Amino acid sequence: MSPFPNEKNVTLSHEATAAGTPGVELQGGMQAAVEPVTPPAVTDASPEPSLEQAPAEFLDRDHSILAFNERVFDWVIRKDVPLLERLRFLSIVSSNLDEFFEVRAEPHITAASNGETKGPYTVASFEALAAKAHDLVERQYALYNDALIPALAKKGIHVVSHGDRTAAQRRWVHEYFLREVRPLLVPVGLDPAHPFPQVANKSLNFIVRLKGRDAFGRENEIAIVRVPRLLPRFMRMPSSVASRGMQFVSVSSVIRAHLDDLFPGREVTQFSQFRVTRHSDLAVDEEDARNLRMVLRQGLQQRNFGQAVRLEVSAGCSEYLSDFLLRQFDLPRAALYRVHGPVNLVRLAQLVDLVADPSLLFPPRRPVWPHFLQQGVSIMEQLRQRDVVMHQPFESFDGVLTFLREAVHDPQVVAIKQTIYRTGSDLQMLDLLREAVRRGKEVMAVVELKARFDEEANINWAEALESVGAQVVFGVVGLKTHAKMLLVTRREGRQLVRYGHLSTGNYNPGTARLYTDLSYLTADADTTADMDSVFNHLASQNRLPRMRRLLVAPFHLHRRTLEKIEQVGLAAQRGEGGRIVAKMNALTDEAIVRALVLAGQRGARIDLIVRGACILPAQVPGVTGNIRVRSIIGRFLEHSRVFYFRCGAEEELYLSSADWMNRNMMRRVEVSWPVTDPDLRQRIIDECLVAYLHDDRDAWELRPGGAYVPAGNPVAGTGAQNALMGRYAPSGQKG
């Protein structure tokens, strides 16, 4: 059976069809592995091109990131999505935009402020990007006000503004303000002794213009009120005053209704909520840092007060107040966002949790125990028979936790080594590692202190592990350790035998329920020996020995990826057939893009499933006519990285912790590993590649100009994630 539809000349090199691992069922009960797909035609019949002869003009990375958020926003628009989930997706889009501004906006703002007209960042590039961002923000608030709020009201869920409150509700709000809010507010009147206060990144604030004189007879007219982060952003009014359904008030409306109370003897003439977003990518000179942990702790204290990159104010904010704020934050006018509603839509997630009406949410689903792990039987014993792949979140992360728990409690296990990148708030793995130390095992943790926005949590993990005697190392200076590895060494007779876990995603039980990832358990001696070499390299800084299975960045993953792409292109050019199908989160490495373009021009057929940013312009006649790019935006965040290469009859399948991005290839420690078992390979091909190429519900296709268009019908089509939920549904539960 061909691993990819409509490719009759392709056969699996191992003559296997993955017995017991059928293709994912799509509509009509048909198998994804045999459903036809029309491949893109070969459009370039010119003589053999070279990289220099056939360049592709790259798409803009930052615009591509915004385009990804527009695709996520489509889930807010879709009426087939449950109402509270639409609200949650609106919050996700806003959170993504926050991170975009925090990480990507600073060079654009600097260029605009300096009047730059040449180079990658200019006044024009800033204005073009700002226009896109403004458009997306305006559409967010229009949908929030015109569609979501009325739809919530029809379901008996109301966010009640001050003007719509009854007398009883106003009394309740006033009492709540006096009891819970007023004691935490410190209004600051501005004068030479009270300069504009430090405003933290993404904090909620009010600016007020006052009439009259202060207690000292002065006419200082501007005051700032900072809203503490610990205050909940939404409160449900009790049934005693709620006249119908569930009624909520926002903390901003509570404070707005009582601004006069904060300035007795003065008249509030103008006011507005505001929120400033600051550049938050920590810059640490690791070469000069004697103690990276200490330097990062100090940097974390300053992160909230980095360069301002965006200012959000209420739509009714006066020009006087908005101009005042722009001057304070040294921002151009295009960085000002006037919004018709709360200045922080991210906090709408709190409202979702407060309502928690099951009828307005996705049907609950419980991940199943991994199909190819037998419960109640030693996982290490099972791995001696064959490797195991687990597909999250359709299969439970409990398989990974059980593997670690077994290692911790097995008296024959002598050592456990693990990388830690993003951990979340679930402390199960931390507790297990600490228990392993208490049981006398050698525990080594490679903790990445520079995992963006998780630095503090990882520092705390490092200190907790060190406190019980674990060996903690922080990787390599100048590189992030992004590889996901867990290695167990066990004494078996006179030998030490290793068991390993590799993953495309993090050791985070929380995100394992929300992200699609592949976990790979193995007792293969070559693979686990390579893993041990990587751990030793991270601790000792010694050179890596020759790898038998793993490809490791920044040493040879990039080079070998380029070689594999070139080999596919040359095979196609010789008439042997060449095929690449790659699934990843982002494609922004220019060298890889050039190699893909050349391979496609040589006749290779290339399908790229790229969730987010992609700088490769697909389907450009004469340049990239053999390359298709699609993006899947579903209920879960697509996170697995899968890479398939075929040269004639020879095929290879790799999983990886790395996207095809320059930072992953050159500035991170990453691992990629081959899947050689034919059954496992077929299963991954069916579930992670074929199903996603057939998706006509949640898929978007990239057009030559950089625009994405829906690849099917969100209502009538069939999505890969839905098919996988159906396949892995627990008994009696539908996906």
C-alpha positions in Angstrom: 0.0 0.0 0.0 1.3 3.4 -0.8 1.9 5.6 2.2 0.6 8.6 0.2 -2.5 8.6 -2.0 -2.4 8.7 -5.8 1.3 7.7 -5.8 1.1 4.3 -7.4 4.8 4.1 -8.0 5.6 4.3 -4.3 5.9 1.2 -2.1 7.0 0.9 1.5 10.6 -0.2 1.6 9.7 -2.9 4.2 6.6 -4.2 2.3 4.4 -3.5 5.3 1.0 -2.0 5.8 1.2 -1.7 9.5 -0.9 -4.6 10.5 -3.1 -3.7 13.5 -2.6 0.1 12.8 -5.1 0.9 10.1 -5.4 4.3 8.5 -7.4 7.0 10.2 -11.0 6.7 9.1 -12.4 9.8 7.4 -15.9 10.4 6.1 -17.7 7.5 4.5 -15.5 5.1 6.5 -12.7 5.2 3.9 -9.1 4.8 4.9 -6.9 7.9 4.7 -4.2 5.7 3.2 -6.2 4.9 0.1 -8.3 8.1 -0.3 -7.2 9.9 -3.5 -5.5 13.3 -3.5 -4.8 15.2 -6.6 -1.1 16.0 -6.5 0.2 19.4 -7.8 1.3 19.3 -11.3 5.0 19.7 -12.4 4.9 23.2 -13.8 8.6 23.8 -14.4 10.0 22.0 -17.5 13.0 24.2 -17.9 16.6 22.8 -17.8 18.1 21.9 -14.5 18.0 25.0 -12.3 20.5 26.0 -9.6 19.9 27.9 -6.4 21.2 31.0 -8.0 19.1 30.6 -11.2 15.8 30.0 -9.5 15.4 32.1 -6.3 12.2 32.4 -4.4 11.3 35.7 -2.9 10.7 34.9 0.8 7.5 35.8 2.4 7.7 38.1 5.4 8.0 36.2 8.6 6.2 38.7 10.9 3.3 39.1 8.4 3.1 35.3 8.3 2.8 35.1 12.1 -0.1 37.6 12.0 -1.7 35.5 9.3 -1.5 32.5 11.6 -3.4 34.4 14.3 -6.0 35.3 11.7 -6.4 31.6 11.1 -6.9 31.0 14.8 -9.3 33.9 14.8 -11.4 32.0 12.3 -12.4 29.6 15.2 -13.9 32.7 17.0 -16.0 33.4 13.9 -17.2 29.8 13.3 -20.7 29.3 14.5 -20.2 25.5 14.7 -17.8 26.0 17.6 -19.4 26.1 21.0 -20.0 29.6 22.4 -17.6 29.5 25.3 -14.9 27.9 23.2 -15.2 30.8 20.7 -14.6 33.1 23.7 -11.6 31.0 24.7 -10.2 31.2 21.2 -10.7 35.0 21.3 -8.6 35.0 24.4 -5.9 32.8 22.7 -5.7 35.1 19.7 -5.2 38.0 22.1 -2.5 36.1 24.1 -0.7 35.3 20.8 -0.8 39.0 19.8 0.6 39.9 23.2 3.5 37.6 22.7 4.0 38.8 19.1 4.4 42.4 20.3 6.6 41.3 23.2 9.0 39.4 21.0 8.8 40.7 17.5 7.8 44.4 17.6 10.8 46.0 19.1 13.0 46.4 15.9 10.0 47.7 14.0 9.3 50.3 16.7 12.9 51.3 16.8 13.1 51.7 13.1 10.0 53.8 13.0 11.3 56.0 15.8 14.6 56.5 14.0 13.0 57.2 10.7 14.8 54.2 9.0 14.1 53.9 5.2 16.6 51.1 4.4 17.2 47.6 5.7 14.9 44.9 7.0 13.1 47.2 9.4 11.9 50.6 8.2 9.1 53.1 8.8 7.2 51.5 5.9 7.6 48.0 7.2 6.4 49.1 10.6 3.4 50.9 9.2 2.4 47.9 7.0 2.7 45.5 10.0 0.8 47.9 12.3 -2.0 48.2 9.7 -2.4 44.4 9.7 -2.4 44.3 13.5 -4.9 47.1 13.8 -7.2 45.3 11.4 -7.1 42.1 13.3 -7.7 43.9 16.6 -10.6 45.8 15.2 -12.2 42.6 14.0 -11.7 41.0 17.4 -13.6 43.7 19.2 -16.3 43.9 16.5 -17.0 40.2 16.9 -16.8 40.4 20.7 -19.4 43.2 20.8 -21.6 42.4 17.9 -21.7 38.6 18.0 -20.3 37.0 21.2 -21.8 39.3 23.8 -25.3 39.1 22.3 -25.0 35.3 21.9 -24.0 35.1 25.6 -27.0 37.2 26.5 -29.3 34.8 24.7 -27.9 32.0 26.9 -28.6 34.0 30.0 -25.0 35.1 30.5 -24.6 38.9 30.9 -21.6 41.2 31.5 -23.4 44.1 33.0 -22.0 47.6 32.6 -22.5 50.4 35.1 -25.3 52.1 33.1 -27.3 48.9 32.9 -27.2 47.9 36.6 -30.2 48.1 38.8 -30.1 50.0 42.1 -29.6 46.8 44.0 -26.7 45.8 41.7 -25.1 49.2 42.1 -25.2 48.8 45.9 -23.6 45.4 45.7 -20.9 46.7 43.4 -20.3 49.6 45.7 -19.9 47.4 48.7 -17.6 45.1 46.7 -15.5 48.1 45.7 -15.2 49.3 49.3 -14.4 45.8 50.7 -12.2 44.2 48.0 -10.9 46.9 45.6 -10.5 50.3 47.3 -8.0 49.1 49.9 -5.6 47.9 47.1 -5.7 51.1 45.0 -3.2 53.9 45.3 -4.1 56.9 43.0 -0.9 58.8 42.1 -1.3 62.5 41.2 1.5 63.6 38.9 3.8 66.5 39.8 7.6 67.0 40.0 7.7 65.0 43.2 5.5 62.3 41.8 6.7 61.6 38.2 4.9 59.2 35.9 5.1 55.8 37.6 6.7 52.7 36.4 3.9 50.9 34.5 4.4 47.1 34.3 4.1 45.1 31.1 0.5 44.3 30.2 -0.9 45.6 33.5 -4.3 47.3 33.7 -4.2 51.0 34.6 -6.5 54.1 34.5 -5.4 57.5 33.5 -7.5 60.4 34.8 -7.7 64.1 34.0 -8.9 66.2 37.0 -10.5 69.6 37.4 -9.9 71.8 40.5 -7.0 72.0 42.9 -5.4 69.4 45.1 -4.9 69.6 48.9 -2.0 72.0 48.4 -3.9 74.4 46.0 -2.1 73.1 42.9 -3.8 72.3 39.5 -1.9 69.1 38.7 -4.5 67.5 36.5 -3.2 64.0 35.6 -3.4 61.0 37.9 -2.7 57.3 37.4 -4.4 54.4 39.1 -2.8 51.0 38.8 -5.0 48.0 39.1 -3.4 45.1 41.1 -3.0 41.9 39.1 -4.3 39.8 42.0 -7.8 41.3 41.6 -10.0 39.0 39.5 -11.0 40.6 36.2 -14.6 39.3 36.4 -16.9 38.7 39.3 -20.3 37.0 39.4 -23.0 38.9 41.1 -25.0 36.9 43.7 -28.5 35.6 42.8 -30.0 38.0 45.3 -29.2 40.9 43.0 -28.9 39.1 39.6 -32.2 39.8 38.0 -31.8 37.1 35.3 -29.4 34.3 34.4 -25.8 34.7 35.3 -24.6 38.3 35.6 -21.0 39.4 35.9 -19.2 42.7 36.3 -15.7 43.4 35.2 -13.2 44.9 37.7 -12.5 47.8 35.2 -16.2 48.8 35.2 -16.2 48.6 39.0 -13.2 51.0 39.2 -14.6 53.2 36.5 -17.8 53.6 38.4 -15.9 54.8 41.5 -13.2 57.0 40.0 -14.8 60.1 41.7 -14.5 58.3 45.1 -10.7 58.1 44.6 -10.4 61.9 44.2 -12.6 63.6 46.7 -12.9 67.3 46.1 -11.8 67.0 42.5 -13.9 66.6 39.3 -12.9 63.7 36.9 -13.3 65.3 33.5 -11.6 62.6 31.3 -10.4 59.0 31.9 -9.5 55.9 30.2 -8.2 52.4 30.8 -4.8 51.7 29.3 -2.3 48.9 29.0 1.2 49.1 27.6 3.0 46.1 26.1 6.7 46.0 26.5 9.6 44.2 24.8 10.1 41.1 26.9 12.7 38.9 25.2 15.4 38.6 27.8 18.9 39.6 26.5 21.6 38.0 28.6 25.3 38.1 27.9 26.0 34.5 28.8 29.7 34.9 28.0 30.1 37.4 30.8 27.7 35.8 33.2 29.4 34.0 36.0 26.1 32.7 37.4 23.5 32.5 34.7 20.7 31.7 37.2 21.4 34.9 39.1 21.7 37.0 36.0 18.3 35.6 34.8 16.6 36.3 38.1 17.8 39.9 37.9 16.6 40.1 34.3 13.2 38.8 35.2 12.8 41.7 37.6 13.4 44.1 34.7 11.4 42.3 32.0 8.2 44.0 33.1 9.7 47.4 32.3 11.4 46.9 28.9 10.9 49.2 25.9 7.2 50.0 25.2 6.0 48.6 21.9 2.2 49.0 22.0 -0.3 51.2 23.9 -4.0 50.1 24.3 -6.6 52.6 25.4 -10.4 52.7 25.6 -12.1 53.8 22.3 -13.4 56.9 24.1 -10.0 58.1 25.4 -9.5 61.8 24.6 -6.8 62.9 22.2 -5.3 64.8 25.1 -4.8 61.7 27.3 -3.7 59.4 24.5 -1.1 61.9 23.3 0.1 62.3 26.9 0.6 58.5 27.1 2.3 58.2 23.7 4.8 60.8 24.9 5.4 59.1 28.2 6.1 55.8 26.4 7.9 57.3 23.4 5.7 55.6 20.9 4.6 56.5 17.4 0.9 57.0 16.8 0.5 53.8 14.8 1.4 51.9 18.1 -1.8 53.2 19.7 -4.8 50.8 19.7 -8.2 52.2 20.6 -10.4 49.3 21.7 -14.2 49.0 22.2 -14.1 46.9 25.3 -11.7 45.5 27.9 -8.1 46.4 27.0 -7.1 42.9 27.8 -9.2 40.2 26.1 -6.8 37.5 27.3 -8.6 37.7 30.7 -11.8 36.5 29.0 -10.6 33.0 29.8 -11.6 33.8 33.4 -15.2 34.4 32.3 -15.2 31.0 30.5 -14.1 29.3 33.7 -16.7 31.1 35.8 -19.5 30.1 33.5 -18.3 26.6 32.9 -21.6 25.5 31.2 -20.9 22.1 29.6 -23.5 22.8 26.9 -21.4 25.7 25.7 -18.1 23.9 25.7 -16.5 21.1 23.6 -17.7 17.7 24.7 -15.4 16.5 27.3 -12.9 13.9 26.2 -10.5 11.7 28.2 -7.3 10.6 26.5 -7.1 6.8 26.3 -4.3 4.8 27.7 -1.7 4.3 24.9 -2.9 1.6 22.6 0.5 -0.2 22.4 1.3 -0.2 26.1 -0.2 -3.0 28.1 -1.4 -1.8 31.5 -0.1 -3.6 34.5 3.0 -4.9 32.7 6.4 -3.4 33.1 7.0 -0.8 30.4 10.7 -1.6 30.2 9.8 -5.3 29.7 7.5 -4.3 26.8 10.2 -2.1 25.3 12.5 -5.1 25.2 10.1 -6.5 22.6 9.5 -3.4 20.5 9.5 0.4 20.4 6.3 2.2 21.2 4.9 5.5 19.9 2.2 7.5 21.8 0.1 10.1 20.0 -0.9 12.9 22.4 -3.4 14.2 23.3 -5.4 11.4 21.8 -3.4 9.0 23.9 -2.6 9.9 27.5 0.6 11.4 28.8 0.2 9.0 31.7 2.2 6.5 29.6 5.3 8.8 30.1 4.6 9.4 33.8 4.2 5.6 34.3 7.5 5.0 32.6 9.2 7.4 34.9 7.4 6.2 37.9 8.4 2.6 37.1 12.0 3.7 36.8 11.9 5.6 40.1 10.5 2.6 42.1 12.5 -0.1 40.3 15.5 -1.0 42.6 17.5 -2.1 39.6 17.4 1.3 38.0 20.6 3.2 38.8 20.3 6.5 36.9 17.7 8.8 35.4 18.6 11.7 33.1 16.1 14.2 31.8 15.9 17.5 29.9 13.5 20.1 31.2 12.3 22.9 29.0 8.6 23.8 29.7 7.2 22.1 32.7 3.9 23.9 33.6 2.4 24.0 37.0 2.0 20.2 37.4 4.6 18.9 39.8 4.3 15.2 39.2 7.5 14.8 37.3 9.4 17.0 39.8 8.1 15.0 42.7 9.1 11.7 40.9 12.7 13.0 40.2 13.1 14.1 43.8 11.8 10.7 45.0 14.4 9.0 42.7 17.1 10.9 44.5 15.8 9.9 47.9 15.9 6.3 46.7 19.6 6.6 45.9 19.5 6.9 42.2 21.7 9.1 40.2 19.5 11.9 38.8 20.7 14.4 36.2 18.5 17.2 35.0 19.4 19.5 32.2 17.3 22.5 33.0 16.9 25.2 30.3 16.8 28.5 32.2 16.2 30.5 29.1 12.9 28.9 28.0 11.0 32.1 27.1 8.4 33.1 29.7 9.1 29.9 31.7 12.5 31.1 33.1 11.2 31.6 36.7 9.5 28.2 36.8 12.6 26.5 35.5 14.8 28.2 38.0 12.5 27.0 40.8 12.7 23.4 39.4 16.5 23.6 39.3 16.7 24.8 42.9 14.1 22.2 44.1 16.2 19.4 42.5 19.5 20.7 43.7 18.1 20.9 47.3 17.7 17.1 47.4 21.0 16.3 45.7 20.2 15.9 42.0 22.9 16.9 39.6 21.5 20.0 37.7 23.2 21.5 34.7 22.1 24.3 32.5 23.3 23.2 29.1 25.6 25.0 26.8 26.5 28.7 26.9 24.9 30.5 24.0 22.5 27.7 23.2 19.1 26.7 24.4 18.6 23.0 25.2 15.3 22.3 23.4 15.7 18.5 23.0 13.2 16.4 24.8 14.9 13.3 26.3 14.4 11.0 29.3 17.0 8.2 29.7 16.8 5.4 32.3 19.8 3.1 33.0 19.0 -0.2 34.6 21.2 -3.0 35.9 20.3 -6.3 34.3 22.6 -9.1 35.4 26.1 -8.0 34.6 25.0 -5.4 32.1 23.7 -1.8 32.3 20.8 -1.5 29.9 19.3 1.8 28.8 15.6 2.7 28.1 14.8 6.1 26.5 11.9 8.4 25.8 12.1 11.0 23.0 9.4 13.5 22.2 8.4 16.2 19.9 6.9 18.1 22.8 7.6 19.1 26.4 7.4 17.2 29.7 4.3 19.1 30.6 1.2 17.2 31.6 -1.0 20.2 31.1 -0.1 21.0 27.5 0.0 17.3 26.7 -3.8 17.5 26.9 -3.9 20.4 24.5 -1.0 19.9 22.0 -0.6 17.2 19.4 2.8 15.5 20.0 4.5 12.2 19.5 6.2 10.3 22.3 8.7 7.6 21.4 9.8 4.9 23.8 12.7 2.7 22.9 15.3 0.2 24.2 17.3 0.4 21.0 20.9 0.2 22.0 22.2 2.6 19.4 19.5 5.3 20.0 19.9 5.2 23.8 23.7 5.2 23.5 23.3 8.4 21.4 21.0 9.9 24.0 23.6 9.2 26.7 26.3 10.9 24.6 24.1 14.0 24.3 23.5 14.1 28.0 27.3 13.7 28.7 28.0 16.4 26.1 25.6 18.9 27.8 27.3 18.3 31.2 30.9 18.1 30.2 31.0 20.3 27.1 33.2 17.6 25.4 32.8 16.9 21.8 30.0 14.6 20.7 31.2 11.2 19.5 30.0 9.9 16.2 26.2 9.5 16.4 24.6 6.2 15.3 21.0 7.2 15.1 20.4 10.8 16.3 20.9 13.9 14.3 21.9 16.7 16.7 21.7 20.5 16.4 23.7 22.7 16.2 26.2 20.1 14.9 24.8 18.2 11.9 21.0 18.4 11.9 20.9 21.4 9.6 23.5 19.9 7.2 21.9 16.5 7.1 18.5 18.0 6.5 19.9 19.9 3.5 21.5 16.8 2.2 18.3 14.8 2.4 16.3 17.4 0.6 19.0 17.5 -2.1 19.0 13.8 -2.4 15.3 13.7 -3.0 15.6 16.4 -5.7 18.4 14.6 -7.5 16.4 11.3 -7.4 13.4 13.1 -8.9 15.7 14.6 -11.6 17.0 11.2 -12.5 13.4 10.0 -13.0 13.4 7.8 -9.9 10.8 9.8 -8.1 11.2 12.0 -5.2 8.8 12.9 -2.4 9.0 15.1 0.8 6.2 15.5 3.3 7.1 17.5 6.4 5.0 18.6 9.3 6.3 21.3 11.6 5.3 24.4 13.5 7.3 27.0 11.5 9.4 27.1 8.4 11.7 30.2 8.4 15.2 28.8 7.7 16.3 30.4 4.4 18.8 27.7 3.5 16.2 25.0 3.9 13.7 27.0 1.9 16.2 27.4 -1.0 16.9 23.7 -0.9 13.2 22.9 -1.0 12.6 25.2 -3.9 15.5 23.6 -5.9 14.2 20.1 -5.1 10.8 21.0 -6.3 12.2 22.5 -9.5 14.1 19.2 -10.1 10.8 17.4 -10.0 10.3 16.4 -6.4 6.8 16.6 -5.1 6.7 18.4 -1.8 3.9 18.8 0.8 4.5 21.0 3.8 2.2 21.0 6.8 3.2 24.2 8.6 1.1 25.4 11.5 2.5 28.9 11.9 5.0 31.1 10.2 6.1 30.1 6.7 8.4 32.2 4.5 8.2 29.8 1.5 5.8 31.1 -1.2 4.0 28.0 -2.5 2.5 27.3 -6.0 4.4 30.1 -7.7 4.4 29.1 -11.4 7.9 28.3 -12.6 9.4 28.6 -9.2 7.5 26.5 -6.5 4.8 24.9 -8.6 5.6 21.5 -7.1 5.3 22.7 -3.5 2.1 22.8 -1.5 1.9 24.4 1.9 -1.1 23.9 4.2 -1.8 24.8 7.8 -4.1 23.0 10.2 -5.8 25.0 12.9 -7.9 22.7 15.1 -9.2 22.2 18.6 -5.7 21.2 19.7 -2.5 23.1 18.9 -0.6 21.2 16.3 2.9 20.6 17.7 4.3 17.4 16.3 7.3 17.5 14.0 7.4 14.7 11.3 9.7 14.5 8.3 9.3 12.0 5.4 11.8 11.7 2.6 11.6 9.3 -0.4 14.3 8.8 -3.1 13.0 6.2 -5.5 12.1 3.1 -3.4 14.1 4.2 -0.4 12.2 6.1 2.3 13.0 7.6 5.7 10.9 9.0 8.4 12.2 11.2 11.2 10.7 12.7 14.3 12.2 15.8 15.9 12.1 18.4 18.6 13.1 21.0 16.0 11.2 23.0 13.5 12.9 24.1 10.3 13.9 27.4 11.8 17.4 28.9 11.9 17.3 29.3 15.7 16.5 25.6 16.1 19.2 24.5 13.8 22.0 26.9 14.9 21.2 28.3 18.4 19.6 25.3 20.1 20.5 21.8 21.2 17.9 19.7 19.3 17.6 16.0 18.4 15.9 14.2 15.5 15.6 10.5 15.3 14.6 7.9 12.6 11.6 5.6 12.9 12.7 2.3 11.3 10.1 -0.1 12.5 7.7 -0.4 9.5 4.5 -0.7 11.6 5.3 2.4 13.6 6.4 4.3 10.5 3.1 3.4 8.7 1.1 4.4 11.8 2.8 7.8 12.0 2.5 8.3 8.2 -1.2 7.6 8.4 -2.0 9.6 11.4 0.3 12.6 11.1 0.8 13.1 7.4 -1.9 11.4 5.3 -4.8 12.4 7.5 -3.6 16.0 7.5 -3.2 16.1 3.7 -6.8 14.9 3.5 -8.2 17.4 6.1 -10.9 19.5 4.4 -12.3 21.0 7.6 -9.5 22.7 9.5 -7.0 23.1 6.8 -5.8 26.3 5.1 -3.7 26.4 1.9 -1.0 29.0 1.2 -1.4 30.9 -2.1 1.5 32.3 -4.1 1.0 35.9 -2.8 1.2 34.8 0.9 -2.6 34.6 1.6 -4.2 31.5 3.2 -7.5 30.2 2.0 -9.7 27.5 3.5 -9.0 24.1 2.0 -12.5 22.8 2.6 -15.8 23.3 4.5 -15.5 23.8 8.3 -19.0 22.4 8.8 -19.3 19.7 6.2 -15.7 18.6 5.9 -13.7 16.1 7.9 -10.8 17.2 10.1 -7.8 15.1 10.9 -8.1 15.9 14.6 -11.7 14.8 14.7 -10.8 11.6 12.9 -8.1 10.9 15.4 -10.4 11.7 18.4 -12.9 9.2 16.9 -10.2 6.6 16.5 -8.9 7.0 20.0 -12.2 7.6 21.7 -12.6 5.6 25.0 -15.3 3.0 24.9 -18.7 4.7 24.8 -17.2 8.1 24.1 -17.3 9.9 20.8 -14.7 12.4 19.7 
